[in-house]
C-alpha cells in the first residue's frame, strides 16, 4: 500500500502538468470551435469543409508535408548510414554539421533563405541562368520555397532519428550479406533498410507533424499567396478576429496529426510484441 502511495505521489506532478499544459488548452480549443451565438454548433466545421479554398489549404498542407517527409528520408537515410559507418572522429563532425543549424533560430535561417530565394538571390539567378525560369522569376513565394526551407529546418530530426537506429545495427550482418553474394545496394535494401525502419518511421512522424503545424517558415517563404493551415489559423485570429473558426481549423489540424499517430503507435506496439 505504501508503495502505491509513493508511486502515485511521484506520478501526480507529471499528470497535473500534462492536464494544465496540454489537456486543458485542447479542451478550451474544442469548446471554442463549437461555440455559436445561440449555443453549441458545428457551423464552423461545416464552413471549412464546404469551402473549396480552405479545403485547398488543407490539401496543400498535407501534400507539402508528405513531400517534405519523403525528401528528408531520401537525404537523411544515406547521410545517417555514412555517419554510422565512418570512424568516430569523422562521425562527430558529421553529427555536428547536422546539429549546428538547430543552434540557430528558425527565423534567422528562414530570413537567410529569403535572401537566397528572392528575385536577386543566388538560387533565383541560377534558375534563370539555366533557362528554367522567365526573366523576372523568383523562387520566393512558391511551394518550392516552402519545401526547400522546411527540409533544411527538419532534416536534422530525420537524420538523428535514423542515425540512432543504424548505429545499433551490427555491421557483421552486412558483411554476412556481402559474403552470400549480395551487392552493396542489395545489402542496404534487404538488411539495413528493414532494420532501420523504426528510425525512419519515428523521423517521418516528427517531420510530418512539425511541417504540418509549422507557421514561421511557410508564412515567410510562401507569403500571403501560398497559405498553409497554420497560416490560415493565424490569419483568422489576427485579421478577421474569427476565433471560433480559427479554433475549428486548429481542431481539424489536431485530428489530422492524431490520425497520423495511430498507425505509428500500432507499428511500434507490434514491434514490441514481436
C-alpha positions, -999 to +999 in steps of 0.1 A: +000+000+000+028+024+008+045+016-025+013+025-044+011+058-025+047+066-032+042+058-069+011+079-070+029+108-054+057+106-080+033+104-109+008+131-097+030+162-106+035+149-141-002+142-145-011+177-133+015+193-157+000+173-186-035+183-176-029+220-173-003+224-202-019+200-227-054+187-219-069+219-206-058+241-237-071+213-260-105+212-242-108+250-244-099+249-281-125+223-288-151+242-268-143+274-287-146+256-321-182+246-314-192+280-299-221+298-316-242+328-309-271+307-297-252+277-283-230+248-295-228+245-333-209+226-359-212+255-384-175+264-382-165+229-393-192+229-420-179+262-433-144+249-435-153+216-451-177+232-476-153+259-488-130+249-517-104+275-507-099+261-472-100+225-485-073+235-509-052+249-480-057+216-461-047+196-492-017+218-498-006+213-461-009+175-463+007+173-498+037+195-489+042+178-456+043+144-473+068+158-499+090+173-472+090+140-453+099+120-484+128+143-493+141+142-457+140+104-458+158+104-492+186+127-478+186+116-441+189+078-446+221+078-467+236+106-446+228+087-414+243+055-428+275+072-438+278+088-404+272+055-386+298+036-406+327+061-407+353+065-379+344+081-346+362+114-353+345+119-387+312+108-373+315+136-347+320+162-374+291+148-395+268+149-365+279+185-357+271+195-393+235+182-387+231+196-352+247+230-358+216+245-376+195+237-346+215+262-326+203+290-349+169+305-347+144+292-372+135+329-380+172+337-388+176+306-410+143+315-428+154+351-435+186+336-449+166+316-473+145+347-482+177+364-493+188+333-514+154+327-530+145+363-537+144+377-572+181+389-569+191+359-548+217+333-557+192+305-563+167+325-584+196+339-605+209+303-610+175+291-621+172+320-647+208+314-660+200+277-666+169+288-686+145+271-661+126+303-654+115+335-671+133+368-667+116+380-635+113+345-620+119+341-583+117+310-561+103+331-532+065+328-526+063+294-542+056+259-529+092+251-538+105+278-515+084+263-486+097+228-493+134+240-495+132+259-463+113+232-444+136+204-455+166+224-442+148+230-409+135+195-403+163+173-418+182+171-385+152+154-368+151+127-395+188+122-397+193+119-359+163+095-356+177+072-383+213+075-370+204+063-335+190+031-350+217+024-376+245+027-351+229-002-332+228-025-363+257-050-362+280-044-391+286-081-393+251-086-407+261-065-437+293-085-440+274-117-440+251-105-467+280-094-488+296-128-483+265-145-495+268-126-528+246-095-521+257-063-537+262-031-517+228-017-527+212-051-522+226-052-487+212-018-479+178-028-493+175-062-476+194-058-444+200-022-433+167-006-445+143-031-428+163-029-395+164+009-397+127+012-403+118+021-367+141+052-370+127+060-404+091+058-390+099+079-360+117+105-380+089+106-406+064+111-378+084+140-364+089+157-398+054+153-409+038+166-377+062+195-374+058+205-411+020+203-410+019+226-379+048+249-388+040+286-392+071+307-394+089+292-424+059+286-446+045+320-438+077+339-446+088+319-477+053+312-491+039+347-484+002+355-484-004+338-517+007+303-507-013+296-475-008+265-453-032+256-425-012+271-396-010+304-416-048+302-422-054+298-385-032+328-377-050+350-403-084+340-389-072+350-354-054+383-362-071+397-394-107+386-393-108+380-355-129+349-361-116+329-331-142+301-332-134+294-369-097+295-361-103+270-333-122+248-357-092+248-381-069+240-352-091+211-342-090+198-378-052+200-378-050+183-344-073+155-355-052+151-387-020+148-367-037+124-343-048+102-371-012+100-383-001+089-348-024+059-347-006+038-374+027+047-358+016+035-324+002+003-339+035-003-357+055+004-325+033-018-304+035-047-330+073-043-329+074-045-291+053-077-291+075-092-318 
